[in-house]
Amino acid sequence: MQAFDSIEKQESLNVLNYEIRACEKCNLFRTRKHTLTGEGNINANVLFVALSPGRKEDEQNRMFVGPSGQVFNRLLLAAEIGRESVFMTNLIKCMLPQNRKPTWSEIEVCSPFLDDEISIIQPKIIVPLGYFATSSILKKYHADPSEVEMSFKNINGQLLTLEGMKIFPLTHPSALLYNPSFELGTIEKFKKLKSLLLER
């Protein structure tokens, strides 16, 4: 993997973000207000990968500003992870109408953007949030998400090392809006992430 300094990272991201904003490779561009690019600390050790922008994110062109963002902020705060210390992006860069599930063709179209973000940011740990982001990241690093031992239920909160990359799948914060009882367990997993980031 090519090493970038901060200036090169920002320049590379600027070029990539221009391409993301101009993308019309699938029909999602017809219903979006914005194409959401990643945001955060370009020198972050952790890169969070959510599914797609929600309505608030699409309106404000920012990551995690809606209801799930409030949950995300609580989880970070409880684990003493500064939001300003992480980089956040989405698997799908445009809002999914009616909050529907993505198609695999939509994921495939967007995947090269995520690949480039990972190459530029060069995180220590990738944290896919939820089933779709986790499945996509597993495939990227040549693991089979259909295998029982690699199912999201079994690897949620477990550190994987695939092709030299550390991957730490976690529940998407939006799931806690519907299942508040999961929050305490998810906080513990975020605290585990914090401890992993402190390891040398």
C-alpha positions in Angstrom: 0.0 0.0 0.0 1.4 3.4 -1.0 2.2 5.7 1.9 0.8 9.3 1.8 1.7 12.3 3.9 -1.1 14.6 5.0 -0.9 16.9 2.0 -0.9 14.1 -0.4 -3.8 12.5 1.4 -5.9 15.6 1.3 -5.1 16.2 -2.4 -6.0 12.6 -3.2 -9.2 12.9 -1.3 -10.1 16.1 -3.0 -9.8 14.4 -6.4 -11.7 11.4 -5.2 -14.5 13.5 -3.6 -15.0 15.4 -6.9 -15.5 12.0 -8.6 -17.9 10.9 -5.9 -20.0 14.1 -6.1 -20.2 13.8 -9.9 -21.1 10.1 -10.0 -24.2 9.1 -12.0 -23.3 5.4 -12.3 -26.6 4.2 -10.8 -30.1 5.6 -10.5 -29.6 6.8 -6.9 -28.3 10.1 -8.3 -31.9 10.8 -9.5 -33.3 10.9 -5.9 -30.4 12.3 -3.9 -29.8 15.9 -2.8 -26.1 15.3 -2.1 -23.5 12.6 -2.7 -22.0 12.2 0.7 -18.2 12.0 0.8 -16.2 10.7 3.8 -15.3 13.1 6.5 -13.1 13.3 9.6 -9.5 13.0 10.5 -7.5 12.1 7.4 -4.7 10.6 9.6 -7.2 8.5 11.7 -6.3 5.1 12.9 -9.9 4.0 12.6 -12.2 4.2 9.6 -16.0 3.7 10.2 -18.0 2.4 7.3 -21.7 2.9 7.6 -24.3 1.9 5.0 -25.6 5.1 3.4 -26.7 8.6 4.2 -30.0 9.0 6.0 -32.5 11.8 5.3 -30.8 14.3 7.6 -27.4 13.4 6.2 -28.6 13.9 2.7 -30.1 17.3 3.6 -27.1 18.6 5.5 -24.4 16.8 3.5 -22.7 15.6 6.7 -22.0 12.2 8.2 -24.0 11.0 11.2 -26.1 14.2 11.9 -29.5 12.4 12.1 -31.0 10.2 14.9 -28.4 7.4 14.3 -25.7 10.1 14.6 -26.9 11.0 18.0 -26.5 7.3 19.0 -23.1 7.2 17.3 -22.0 10.2 19.3 -23.1 8.6 22.6 -21.2 5.4 21.8 -18.0 7.3 21.0 -18.4 9.4 24.1 -18.9 6.4 26.3 -15.8 4.7 24.9 -13.8 8.0 25.1 -13.2 8.0 21.4 -13.1 11.6 20.0 -15.3 12.0 16.9 -12.6 14.4 15.7 -10.0 11.5 15.8 -11.9 9.1 13.4 -12.7 9.0 9.7 -16.3 8.2 8.7 -17.7 7.2 5.3 -20.5 5.2 3.7 -20.6 2.0 1.7 -23.3 3.7 -0.5 -22.6 7.4 -1.1 -26.3 8.4 -1.9 -29.4 8.1 0.2 -31.5 5.0 -0.3 -35.1 6.0 -1.1 -37.6 5.1 1.7 -34.6 3.8 3.7 -34.7 0.6 1.6 -31.9 -2.0 1.5 -29.3 -1.5 -1.2 -29.0 -3.8 -4.2 -25.7 -5.6 -4.7 -25.3 -3.8 -8.0 -25.5 -0.5 -6.2 -22.9 -1.7 -3.7 -20.6 -2.9 -6.5 -20.8 0.5 -8.3 -19.9 2.3 -5.1 -17.2 -0.1 -3.9 -14.3 1.4 -5.8 -14.8 4.7 -4.0 -14.6 2.9 -0.7 -11.5 1.1 -1.9 -9.8 4.4 -2.7 -10.8 5.9 0.6 -9.2 3.0 2.5 -6.0 3.3 0.3 -5.8 7.0 1.0 -6.6 7.1 4.8 -4.7 3.9 5.5 -6.4 3.1 8.8 -5.1 0.8 11.5 -8.6 -0.7 11.9 -11.7 -0.7 9.6 -15.0 -0.7 11.5 -17.9 -1.7 9.2 -21.2 -0.9 10.8 -24.0 -3.4 10.2 -24.5 -6.3 7.9 -24.1 -4.8 4.4 -20.9 -2.8 5.2 -19.4 -5.9 7.0 -20.3 -8.2 4.1 -18.7 -5.8 1.6 -15.5 -5.4 3.6 -15.2 -9.2 4.1 -15.5 -9.7 0.3 -12.9 -7.0 -0.3 -10.4 -8.9 1.9 -11.5 -12.2 0.4 -13.4 -13.7 3.2 -16.8 -15.4 2.6 -19.6 -13.7 4.6 -21.9 -16.6 3.8 -19.9 -18.9 5.9 -21.4 -19.4 9.4 -18.2 -18.4 11.2 -18.1 -15.2 9.2 -21.8 -14.3 9.7 -22.4 -10.8 11.1 -23.9 -12.3 14.3 -20.8 -14.3 15.0 -18.2 -11.6 14.2 -19.9 -8.6 15.7 -17.4 -7.1 18.1 -14.7 -9.6 17.1 -11.3 -8.5 15.8 -10.5 -10.1 12.4 -7.2 -9.8 10.6 -7.6 -10.4 6.8 -4.7 -9.9 4.4 -3.0 -7.8 7.0 -5.9 -5.5 7.7 -7.6 -5.4 11.1 -11.4 -5.4 10.8 -13.8 -4.9 13.7 -17.4 -5.2 12.7 -20.0 -3.5 14.9 -23.7 -3.0 15.1 -24.9 0.0 13.1 -26.1 2.8 15.5 -29.5 2.9 13.7 -30.2 -0.6 15.0 -30.1 0.8 18.6 -33.0 3.1 17.7 -35.2 0.1 17.4 -33.5 -2.1 20.0 -32.3 0.2 22.8 -31.5 -2.8 25.0 -28.5 -3.5 22.7 -26.9 -0.2 23.6 -25.0 -1.3 26.8 -23.5 -4.3 24.9 -22.6 -2.1 22.0 -20.9 0.4 24.3 -18.7 -2.4 25.6 -17.7 -3.3 22.1 -16.8 0.4 21.4 -14.7 0.3 24.6 -12.9 -2.8 23.2 -12.3 -0.8 20.0 -10.7 1.9 22.1 -8.4 -0.6 23.8 -7.4 -2.0 20.4 -6.5 1.5 19.2 -4.2 2.0 22.2 -2.3 -1.2 21.5 1.1 -0.7 19.8 
